[in-house]
């Protein structure tokens, strides 16, 4: 599920799936984001709490650094519960190296506050 918040913030809540999230699903994800905000970059708040979902190596690489996905993403705030998920997310950030700021959170409020700080910083830089 995708929810547009605050104009350029998108809250993403994945559903449980039986198989791993593959490259085709990753490309569909990008298409939905492009349609949702008319192709303009958005800050992603991705809520994985309570889910057990696996991403294929190709999907992780696509999300981290493909031209298509990178052009519509300004940042990624990843909300997780559980140590195992945090280890996997840290691996994604350290080894797949997303092309935008990315950070892991346990609490949604902290994730949204981080995104708002990034947005404020962007506005200040655009005025300079």
C-alpha positions, 0 to 999 in steps of 0.5 A: 500500500502506498500513501502520499503524505505531506506532498512529497512523502510516501508511506509504503506498507508492504503485504506478506508474500509467499515468495521473495520480492523480485525484480519485476515487483520492484519495477512495478513499485517504481511505476506506482511511485512515478504515477503517485507524484507525477514523476517527482522525487519523493521521500520514502517511509517504508514500514516493515514492522511485523512483516517477514519479507525477502527481497531478491538480490536483483530487487535490492540492487534495483532499489539501491541504485537503478536510474529509474528508482533513484530518480524518483526517490529523495530518501528512504526511512526504513521502519523495522521491528526485530534484530534480524530485520535490522541486520538485513537492512543494515546490510542493504545500506552498507553493501547495496549503497542506496543512491540517497540518504537511507536510515533505519528506525524502530519508531514511525515518529522518528522516521518522519522527523528525520524525513522532515529534517531532510526536507528542511535542509533541502529547502535551505539549500535551494534558497542559497 
